[in-house]
Amino acid sequence: MRVVAERASSQSSVDVFERTGPGGGGYRTTHMSGLGGKVTLPDPVGIELDAEELEQYVD
């Protein structure tokens, strides 16, 4: 699983990418949120991440 916080000129976002499967070479987007929102990380992590706290790192 990868969590990417990105500040783009048009819109900042937090995207969660989950592996497509064992041995799979790719990822699929599973959850998206704007900075300041909340994003749910899928199992086995299974938590809700407050993306507002990430804004300080996207500068």
Secondary structure, DSSP 8 states (H G I E B T S, - for coil): -EEEEEE-SS-EEEEEEEE-STT---EEEEEEEETTSEEE--TTT--EEEGGGGGGG--
